[in-house]
Amino acid sequence: FLTVLWSEIPRLSLYKALAASSIMIPLFLGGVLWASYQQNQDDIWRFFRWLIPAVLLVALSGRAGQGLLEQGQNFYSGLAGNSNFLGWMMSVIFVPLFWSFMHRRGKSTSLKGIMYTAALLLSLYYLLITQSRGAMLTTAFTAACYFFSTSSGRRSKILTTSSLVLMVCFLVIPNFGEFVYQKFIIKGS
C-alpha cells in the first residue's frame, strides 16, 4: 500500500495493492495454519531450502536490467527480467537464510555455515542492487520482527527500531538522502 504514496497513478496502485492483499492474506493465514501443525521449526525451513539455490541462480546468471536510462538509472534484474521481481525473490529467500544463519548449530566455520552466510550476503547484495523499495522494506520489517520476537537485548531492539525508521525515511521520502547529505554532511544551505 505504500506505493500509493509515490506512484504517478495512485488509484491504479491502490487497486493492485488490494488485489495483492486479497491473495497474500489467505496465503499467509494458510501458511500460519500449516506452520502451527509442524512440530519443529527447522522442518518448516527445510521445506523452503530448495528455493535458495534456484533464486540465487536467477540472480547470478543475469545481466544489467532495463532501467530508466534517460535518468541514468539501470536496475539489476537478473534472469527475472524485472528488478522488482528479483527483489521480491531475494526477500523471499531471506527468511530461511536468516533463520539458518541465526540458529546455527555447531561450528560457525563449517562448510554449511559458510555457505549459508555467503548465500545470505549474496541475497542482501542483490536485494540492494535491484533497488526494489517494497522488497527492501519487507526484508527490513521481517528482520525487525525477528529481533522483537526473540529474547534479544534492549540495545538490539533500539538499534533495530532506529535502523528500520531510518530505512523507511530513505525509501519513502523522496530526496531524503540528498537532504541529509547537503544539510548535515557537507553543511551546505
C-alpha positions in Angstrom: 0.0 0.0 0.0 3.0 2.3 0.4 3.4 2.6 -3.4 0.2 4.7 -3.4 2.3 7.5 -1.8 4.9 7.8 -4.6 3.0 6.4 -7.6 2.2 8.5 -10.6 -1.2 6.8 -10.8 -2.2 6.3 -7.1 -5.6 4.8 -7.9 -4.1 2.1 -10.1 -1.5 1.3 -7.4 -4.3 1.1 -4.8 -6.2 -1.4 -6.9 -3.1 -3.5 -7.4 -2.4 -3.4 -3.7 -5.9 -4.6 -2.9 -5.6 -7.4 -5.4 -2.3 -8.5 -4.0 -3.6 -8.3 -0.4 -6.6 -10.4 -1.3 -4.2 -13.1 -2.4 -1.5 -12.7 0.1 -3.6 -12.6 3.3 -5.3 -16.0 2.7 -1.9 -17.5 1.7 -0.3 -16.0 4.8 -3.1 -17.4 7.1 -2.8 -20.8 5.4 1.0 -20.7 6.0 0.5 -19.9 9.7 -2.0 -22.7 10.0 0.4 -25.1 8.2 3.3 -24.0 10.4 1.3 -24.4 13.6 0.9 -28.1 12.8 4.6 -28.6 12.3 6.5 -29.7 15.4 9.9 -28.3 14.6 10.7 -25.0 13.0 13.8 -26.4 11.3 11.4 -28.8 9.4 9.4 -25.7 8.2 12.5 -24.0 6.8 13.9 -27.3 5.3 10.8 -27.3 3.1 11.8 -24.0 1.5 15.6 -24.5 1.2 15.3 -25.6 -2.4 14.3 -22.0 -3.3 17.7 -20.7 -2.2 19.9 -22.1 -5.0 17.2 -21.6 -7.6 16.8 -17.9 -6.8 20.5 -17.3 -6.4 21.0 -18.9 -9.8 18.4 -16.5 -11.3 20.3 -13.6 -9.7 23.8 -14.7 -10.6 23.0 -15.6 -14.2 21.5 -12.3 -15.2 22.7 -9.1 -16.8 22.0 -5.5 -16.0 18.3 -4.8 -16.3 16.3 -2.3 -18.2 16.2 0.8 -16.1 15.3 4.4 -16.7 18.4 5.0 -18.8 17.4 8.6 -19.6 17.7 9.3 -15.9 21.0 7.5 -15.6 19.5 4.6 -13.6 19.9 1.0 -14.7 18.5 -1.5 -12.2 19.7 -5.1 -12.0 17.1 -7.7 -12.8 18.9 -11.0 -13.2 17.1 -13.6 -15.3 13.8 -12.4 -13.8 13.5 -9.7 -16.4 12.3 -7.1 -13.8 14.2 -5.7 -10.9 11.2 -5.7 -8.6 10.6 -9.4 -9.3 14.2 -10.2 -8.5 14.0 -8.0 -5.3 10.9 -10.0 -4.2 12.7 -13.2 -4.8 15.6 -12.1 -2.7 13.2 -11.0 0.0 11.5 -14.5 0.0 14.8 -16.4 0.4 16.0 -14.0 3.1 13.7 -15.6 5.7 15.1 -19.2 5.5 18.6 -17.9 5.1 18.3 -15.6 8.1 16.8 -18.3 10.2 19.6 -20.7 9.3 22.2 -18.0 10.0 20.8 -17.1 13.4 20.1 -20.7 14.5 23.3 -22.4 13.5 24.4 -25.4 15.4 28.0 -26.5 15.9 30.9 -24.6 14.5 30.2 -21.4 12.5 33.2 -22.2 10.3 31.7 -25.4 9.0 31.1 -25.6 5.3 27.3 -25.4 5.8 27.7 -22.3 7.9 29.9 -20.6 5.4 27.5 -21.5 2.6 24.5 -20.0 4.4 26.5 -16.9 5.3 27.6 -16.4 1.7 24.1 -17.0 0.4 22.7 -14.5 2.9 25.2 -11.9 1.9 24.6 -12.6 -1.8 20.8 -12.2 -1.3 21.2 -8.9 0.5 23.6 -7.7 -2.2 21.2 -8.5 -5.0 18.3 -7.1 -3.0 20.1 -3.8 -2.7 21.2 -3.5 -6.3 17.7 -4.2 -7.6 16.6 -1.1 -5.7 13.1 -2.6 -5.1 11.7 -0.4 -2.3 8.9 -2.8 -1.4 11.2 -5.8 -1.1 13.7 -3.8 1.0 11.0 -2.7 3.4 9.6 -6.2 3.6 13.1 -7.6 4.4 13.8 -4.9 7.0 10.4 -5.5 8.6 11.0 -9.2 8.7 14.4 -8.8 10.4 12.9 -6.3 12.9 10.0 -8.7 13.7 12.6 -11.5 14.3 14.6 -9.4 16.7 11.5 -8.2 18.6 10.1 -11.8 18.9 13.4 -13.2 20.3 14.9 -12.6 23.6 17.4 -10.1 22.2 18.7 -7.4 24.4 17.4 -3.8 24.8 20.2 -2.4 22.7 19.5 -4.7 19.9 15.8 -3.7 19.8 16.7 0.0 19.9 19.2 -0.4 17.1 16.7 -2.4 15.1 13.9 0.1 15.5 16.2 3.1 14.7 17.5 1.3 11.6 14.0 0.4 10.4 12.8 4.0 10.9 15.8 5.4 9.0 15.4 2.9 6.2 11.7 3.8 5.9 12.6 7.5 5.7 15.2 6.9 3.0 12.9 4.7 0.9 9.6 6.6 1.3 10.6 10.3 1.4 11.9 11.4 -1.9 15.4 13.1 -1.8 15.8 12.4 1.9 19.3 11.1 1.4 20.3 14.1 -0.6 18.8 16.4 2.0 20.7 14.7 4.8 23.9 14.8 2.8 23.5 18.5 1.9 22.4 19.7 5.3 24.5 17.6 7.7 27.4 16.1 5.9 28.7 19.0 3.7 26.7 21.6 5.7 25.5 23.5 2.7 22.4 25.6 2.5 
